Amino acid sequence: MNILSYFAQLFTLQNLMWLCIGATIGVVLGALPGMSADTGIGIFLPLTFSLPPTTALICLGAIYVTGSYGGNITAVLVNTPGTSDSLFMTLDGYPMTLKGEGLKAIGVTTISAFAGGMVGCLALLFIAPQLAKLAFYFGAWELFLTVMMGIIIIISLVKERALKGLMSATLGFLCSLVGLDGLTGFSRFNFGIMAIYDELPLLPVVLGMFAFSQVFVLIAENRKSIVIGEESMKGSVWLSPKELKNILFETLRGSVIGTLIGIVPAAGTTVAAGMSYNLARSSDKDPESFGKGNPKGLASVSAANNGVVGGSLVPLLTLGIPGNGTSALFMAALLIHGLAPGTQLFTTNAKYVYGLIFGLILANVFILLFGLYGARFYAKITKVPSSVLIPVITALCVLGAFSFRYLAFDMLLVLIFGVIGYFMDRLGIPLAPFVLAFVLGKSAEIDLRRALILMQGDVASVVLTPLSILLIIIDVALLIWPFWDNIKALFKKKEVKA
Amino acid sequence: MYELCRLHETITQSYTYYPCVLKKRGDLALKKEKGFNYNLLSCIFMYVMSGAFLISSFTIEDRASRTFPQVICALCIFLTTLFLIQIIRGKYTNTDINLSGTGRAIMMAGIILLYILGINFTGYYIASFIFLPAAMLVLGQRNWKVIVGVDVGVVLFIYLFFGMLLSMQMPEGILF
């Protein structure tokens, strides 16, 4: 059977029906605060036991793809990232909505998420086994350097408010250290609270920082609705050729970055989106416009976010290494249906795995349908009076925080971080560095300590490998790039003085 | 600019977006807040947090486990001290700060706290059924049709979608 025949087997009534169900559930769960693709796959996994393997994988794949996208809608329109992965969408997406370009923002995030997803899936289809070999070379030190890319992004994010941003980042770092030490198993900084004995949970913190703080800002500003003015949702979700051309490069670059980072186990969406955003901002002629509603910024992160989906399945399907939490659930799905990841999957069980890959491609088409045709419906959310929207967001966020670990304490935690986020926002302290450092802090510490243990005093054997040197060069370049103009200006001044 | 935009909105109470006039209007408002530099609040908060983490780190027996957090604590204290020095030198004023309407926000935080505590007693559905109309009324919604419709609609949606379709465990109270 050739690849096209695998594509043809997808078009049965049963497969298409479960694809639609998976795609719809994915978008809805992705958009709801606290829910995510993980939740959807976790819930639907038992339901797919009785289905044929191809149909089951198509349904779960559709949830994964559209679940990654669903969070973009609420992040862009109401500054409430449905999932922690979507937090980067708020940087430029929400300011676009505030400028009255909510529809355009949905168009940008939809097109670029579609492109990112397609690049990831095509990589999975054509170059999966070759790319998967890369994952073998990533040890603790290389993973530390990859996580450092995400940390370095913080510096470029807060270029204008460097000191306040770095303070915010260090606070995020400290909060990430709460709970069990990943290497020794010793619980640290729990301050006698049993609910945070193992960790300070990610989702309640992110929901508090972004969604709840925004709720308080809306109340403090006494706004009638999110959008400002009657004609604020002007324009169209369909982008003009000029607008498409404007975001084309950032979208393609974000897609490739997302796919490549997705392949690296544990690197995650945050690193991919952050790296893509940083590159887009640093290489743009007008970097100051980033964070204030620049479509290029939104396109770069949306593409990277969905590029990770295809990328994370590469090491899973070929080596049996899940790239992130969601792909770990996928591995469970494969094993339940008697499919062992590895080379055999692409030979004897090819019809299942290619069915999954083509299912992912079709699910990406659903992103376009949901995004472009549903945009006017979603945009109405921003016109809902604050007096209605705030209580509804609050009730959903409280439930989302609870559902993360089924602990009542997490509902209180979301409020605490909401209040902290509100005061940080009002005192001019940027929130994004806090959240980035919080998400990446624990991995950075564990990878560094693990690398130091592995070095056993012989630093050169670990640090002076070609991959390590390449990653160090990328890290240094990322660090210097945002300040390149300042450095050049400094050298010019010295020359003039001389 | 984004913060200034928000500041501008509160000053003018206008819902239009005019970035070009932000500076002038912002300056007018800031004259009122000349006394206390609110950036000091950030310093106090950061010192308290990093101090608490630093003190707690000394209780960790394993050296490797406490070194990294202590480095971060030291960095945090260093950056906050740098910030404090810059505040004293007058580099950071109340320009980036807008605390207007904080009273309203704190009042809402209090209502949400009661809601969360209420969930622990009555369970999620009943607490939400009471919280939604109460919050809508506090926030100025006076249309009873909207209040009742949203209240019933949201609770019903949560019950059907999360409770029935997804069989999700809902927060339960002591009483129900």
Chai-1 contact restraints between the chains, C-beta under 6 A:
chainA,res_idxA,chainB,res_idxB,connection_type,confidence,min_distance_angstrom,max_distance_angstrom,comment,restraint_id
A,I43,B,L166,contact,1.0,0.0,6.0,A-B,restraint_1
A,L163,B,F83,contact,1.0,0.0,6.0,A-B,restraint_2
A,L166,B,L79,contact,1.0,0.0,6.0,A-B,restraint_3
A,M167,B,M46,contact,1.0,0.0,6.0,A-B,restraint_4
A,M167,B,L79,contact,1.0,0.0,6.0,A-B,restraint_5
A,T170,B,I72,contact,1.0,0.0,6.0,A-B,restraint_6
A,T170,B,L75,contact,1.0,0.0,6.0,A-B,restraint_7
A,T170,B,C76,contact,1.0,0.0,6.0,A-B,restraint_8
A,F173,B,I72,contact,1.0,0.0,6.0,A-B,restraint_9
A,L174,B,F53,contact,1.0,0.0,6.0,A-B,restraint_10
A,L174,B,I72,contact,1.0,0.0,6.0,A-B,restraint_11
A,L177,B,P69,contact,1.0,0.0,6.0,A-B,restraint_12
A,D181,B,S65,contact,1.0,0.0,6.0,A-B,restraint_13
A,T184,B,D62,contact,1.0,0.0,6.0,A-B,restraint_14
A,T184,B,S65,contact,1.0,0.0,6.0,A-B,restraint_15
A,F186,B,D62,contact,1.0,0.0,6.0,A-B,restraint_16
A,F186,B,S65,contact,1.0,0.0,6.0,A-B,restraint_17
A,R188,B,I60,contact,1.0,0.0,6.0,A-B,restraint_18
A,F189,B,F53,contact,1.0,0.0,6.0,A-B,restraint_19
A,F189,B,S56,contact,1.0,0.0,6.0,A-B,restraint_20
A,F216,B,A105,contact,1.0,0.0,6.0,A-B,restraint_21
A,I219,B,R104,contact,1.0,0.0,6.0,A-B,restraint_22
A,I219,B,A105,contact,1.0,0.0,6.0,A-B,restraint_23
A,I219,B,M108,contact,1.0,0.0,6.0,A-B,restraint_24
A,A220,B,G101,contact,1.0,0.0,6.0,A-B,restraint_25
A,A220,B,T102,contact,1.0,0.0,6.0,A-B,restraint_26
A,A220,B,R104,contact,1.0,0.0,6.0,A-B,restraint_27
A,A220,B,A105,contact,1.0,0.0,6.0,A-B,restraint_28
A,E221,B,T10,contact,1.0,0.0,6.0,A-B,restraint_29
A,E221,B,G101,contact,1.0,0.0,6.0,A-B,restraint_30
A,I228,B,Y15,contact,1.0,0.0,6.0,A-B,restraint_31
A,I228,B,Y17,contact,1.0,0.0,6.0,A-B,restraint_32
A,G229,B,Y15,contact,1.0,0.0,6.0,A-B,restraint_33
A,G229,B,T16,contact,1.0,0.0,6.0,A-B,restraint_34
A,K292,B,M1,contact,1.0,0.0,6.0,A-B,restraint_35
A,S387,B,M136,contact,1.0,0.0,6.0,A-B,restraint_36
A,S387,B,L139,contact,1.0,0.0,6.0,A-B,restraint_37
A,S387,B,G140,contact,1.0,0.0,6.0,A-B,restraint_38
A,S387,B,Q141,contact,1.0,0.0,6.0,A-B,restraint_39
A,V388,B,V150,contact,1.0,0.0,6.0,A-B,restraint_40
A,P391,B,L132,contact,1.0,0.0,6.0,A-B,restraint_41
A,P391,B,A135,contact,1.0,0.0,6.0,A-B,restraint_42
A,P391,B,M136,contact,1.0,0.0,6.0,A-B,restraint_43
A,V392,B,V154,contact,1.0,0.0,6.0,A-B,restraint_44
A,T394,B,I112,contact,1.0,0.0,6.0,A-B,restraint_45
A,A395,B,S128,contact,1.0,0.0,6.0,A-B,restraint_46
A,F402,B,P171,contact,1.0,0.0,6.0,A-B,restraint_47
A,Y406,B,Q169,contact,1.0,0.0,6.0,A-B,restraint_48
A,A408,B,N120,contact,1.0,0.0,6.0,A-B,restraint_49
A,M411,B,I116,contact,1.0,0.0,6.0,A-B,restraint_50
A,L412,B,I116,contact,1.0,0.0,6.0,A-B,restraint_51
A,L415,B,I112,contact,1.0,0.0,6.0,A-B,restraint_52
A,V419,B,A109,contact,1.0,0.0,6.0,A-B,restraint_53
A,R426,B,N98,contact,1.0,0.0,6.0,A-B,restraint_54
A,R426,B,L99,contact,1.0,0.0,6.0,A-B,restraint_55
A,L427,B,S42,contact,1.0,0.0,6.0,A-B,restraint_56
A,L427,B,I97,contact,1.0,0.0,6.0,A-B,restraint_57
A,G428,B,E3,contact,1.0,0.0,6.0,A-B,restraint_58
A,G428,B,D96,contact,1.0,0.0,6.0,A-B,restraint_59
A,G428,B,I97,contact,1.0,0.0,6.0,A-B,restraint_60
A,E445,B,F68,contact,1.0,0.0,6.0,A-B,restraint_61
